[in-house]
Amino acid sequence: MSLCTIARRLCLSRPSSGSRVSAVWAHLYSTEAAKDTGAKKYKYPDVYDPYGPMPPPSEKVVDLADRIAALPPEEIKQIAPALLFRLNLEPPQAISGQGFSFGSQGGSGAGAAKAEEKKAEKTVFDVKLEKFDAAAKIKIIKEIRTFTDLGLKEAKELVEKAPVILKQSLTKEEAEAIITKIKTAGGVAVME
């Protein structure tokens, strides 16, 4: 009989209220409780394959791969377009490089393309309150409430945060109308 078993039996035989607690402690520290939990150990595979085991390729596929490998490089380049045409598939779309800077790539052609992008007219505008006269603060708050859904408190807090964007995603005409209203009220607004 092990020492832990004897200690546990002694703790259980006492009639005191603390005997339950000591019995629990004796069980926690016993080596007999931790011998066999029945849990299975997981064995990790040597090589991780996310697609699972695959069957070996057929003789036809091996023969076709050998024939493709024997072709000259010019004919190998023609295989993908021919397969796409034969299987009625669309060719893959080129990934756009817009927004990435690749440095200068090709003389005047690249410069002309950048000039055209700058000339492209902006269709969506934001109105930003730059500054206002302190005497005209109440007029500006009233004017802001006319073209927004803000209450008095929210409009006041918005004006006090100047410079701040008042309204976003407007057409050019709407933005100009709001700017003229703010200017007549005594503020300075700009279109972004």
Buried (B, 14 or more C-beta within 10 A) or exposed (E): EEEBEEBBEEBEEEEEEEBEEBBEEBEEEBEEEEEEEEEEEEEEEEEEEEEEEEEEEEEEEEEEEEEEEEEEEEEEEEEEEEEEEEEEEEEEEEEEEEEEEEEEEEEEEEEEEEEEEEEEEEEEBBBBBEEBEEEBBEBBBEBBBEBBEBEEEBBBEBBEEBEEEBBEEBEEEBBBBBBEBBEEBBBBBBBE
